[in-house]
Amino acid sequence: ANIATGGNTLHVHCLVELGGINSLCSVIDSADPKILLVILDAIESILNVGVKNGRDYVGFVDECDGLDKIEDLQEHENHQVYEKAISIIESFFGVEEGEDENLVPTIDGNTFAFGLPTTKGMEEDTTANAPQPLQLFNF
C-alpha cells in the first residue's frame, strides 16, 4: 500500500504487474476500518496512475471482484470507509444516472413490457405477428 500511495509511476506499474491489485482486493473483506481505508487509498492511487498513463487498471480491479467488494463497502458502518468507497466508484467506475428506461416496465392494461419498443405510430406487419408452425428441434 505504501508503494501505491508514495511511489512514482514506475513503482506503481511494477506493483500492478506483480499482482498488487489482486492482493489489495483480496483483503478488502477485512473488518478493521483503518486497514480498509489504507487499502482503498492504495487502490485509488493505483487507479489515478492508470488513468494518467492510459492503463486499464480499472479493468484489473473489476476482474478480481474488487468492484463488487468496494460496492459492498457502501453499506459499511464506518462513515469514512463508506465515503471512500463512494468516491472510488464515482471517480473510476461511473455512476448510474437514474434508472435505465429499458429496465422500467411499461404498463398496458394488465400486461407489462420490459425494454420493448412500442409500435404506436408504426405500421404493423401482420405477418410478423403470425404464429410460427411447430417443428422438431434438431441439434
C-alpha positions in Angstrom: 0.0 0.0 0.0 2.9 2.4 0.7 4.3 1.9 -2.8 0.9 2.7 -4.3 0.4 5.9 -2.4 4.0 7.1 -2.1 5.8 5.5 -5.1 6.3 7.0 -8.5 4.6 5.8 -11.7 7.2 3.1 -12.4 6.8 1.7 -8.9 3.0 1.6 -9.2 3.3 0.0 -12.7 5.6 -2.7 -11.3 3.2 -3.2 -8.3 0.3 -3.8 -10.7 2.4 -6.2 -12.9 3.3 -8.2 -9.8 -0.4 -8.7 -8.9 -0.7 -5.9 -6.4 -4.3 -5.1 -7.3 -5.4 -8.6 -6.8 -3.7 -8.7 -3.4 -5.2 -5.5 -2.3 -8.7 -6.6 -3.4 -8.4 -9.9 -1.6 -8.1 -8.2 1.8 -11.0 -5.7 1.3 -13.0 -8.2 3.3 -11.1 -7.0 6.4 -13.3 -5.8 9.2 -10.9 -3.2 10.5 -11.8 0.3 9.2 -8.2 1.5 9.4 -7.0 -1.3 7.2 -9.8 -0.7 4.8 -9.0 3.0 4.5 -5.3 2.2 3.7 -6.4 -0.4 1.1 -8.9 2.0 -0.5 -6.3 4.8 -0.6 -3.8 2.4 -2.3 -6.5 1.3 -4.9 -7.4 4.9 -5.5 -3.8 5.9 -6.1 -3.2 3.0 -8.5 -6.3 3.9 -10.4 -5.2 7.5 -10.6 -1.8 6.5 -12.0 -3.6 4.2 -14.5 -5.9 7.0 -15.8 -2.9 9.4 -16.1 -0.9 6.9 -18.1 -3.6 5.3 -20.2 -3.5 2.0 -18.5 -6.6 -0.1 -17.7 -6.1 -0.7 -14.0 -9.8 -0.2 -13.6 -10.3 -3.5 -15.5 -7.9 -5.3 -13.2 -9.9 -4.2 -10.2 -13.1 -5.4 -11.8 -11.6 -8.7 -12.9 -10.6 -9.7 -9.3 -14.1 -8.8 -7.9 -12.7 -5.6 -6.4 -15.6 -3.6 -7.7 -18.1 -5.8 -6.1 -16.2 -5.7 -2.8 -15.9 -1.9 -3.0 -19.6 -1.6 -3.7 -20.3 -3.7 -0.6 -18.4 -1.2 1.4 -21.1 1.4 0.6 -23.0 -0.3 3.5 -20.1 -0.2 5.9 -20.8 1.1 9.4 -17.7 3.4 9.3 -18.6 6.7 7.5 -15.0 7.2 6.2 -15.0 3.8 4.6 -18.4 4.5 3.1 -17.3 7.9 1.7 -14.0 6.5 0.3 -15.9 3.6 -1.4 -18.4 6.1 -2.9 -15.6 8.3 -4.1 -13.7 5.5 -5.9 -16.9 4.2 -7.6 -18.0 7.6 -8.8 -14.5 8.6 -9.9 -13.4 5.4 -11.8 -16.4 3.1 -12.4 -19.1 5.7 -13.3 -22.4 6.4 -11.7 -25.8 5.2 -12.9 -27.8 8.3 -13.7 -31.3 7.3 -12.7 -33.0 4.2 -14.0 -32.4 2.7 -17.4 -35.5 3.3 -19.4 -35.2 -0.3 -20.8 -35.5 -1.8 -17.3 -38.6 0.1 -16.2 -41.7 -1.8 -17.3 -44.4 -0.1 -19.3 -47.9 -0.9 -18.3 -50.6 -1.5 -20.9 -53.8 -2.7 -19.2 -52.9 -6.0 -17.5 -49.6 -6.5 -19.3 -46.1 -5.3 -18.7 -43.4 -4.7 -21.3 -39.7 -4.6 -20.4 -37.4 -2.7 -22.9 -39.6 -3.5 -25.9 -40.2 -0.6 -28.3 -43.8 0.3 -28.7 -45.5 0.0 -32.1 -47.7 3.1 -31.7 -47.5 5.2 -34.8 -45.8 2.5 -36.8 -47.4 0.4 -39.4 -48.0 -3.1 -38.1 -46.8 -6.0 -40.1 -49.4 -8.8 -39.6 -47.1 -11.5 -41.0 -44.6 -10.7 -38.2 -47.2 -11.5 -35.6 -48.4 -14.7 -37.2 -47.8 -17.8 -35.1 -44.9 -19.9 -36.2 -45.6 -23.5 -37.2 -44.4 -26.1 -34.6 -41.3 -28.1 -35.8 -39.0 -30.5 -34.2 -35.8 -29.1 -32.9 -32.6 -30.8 -34.2 -29.1 -30.3 -32.8 
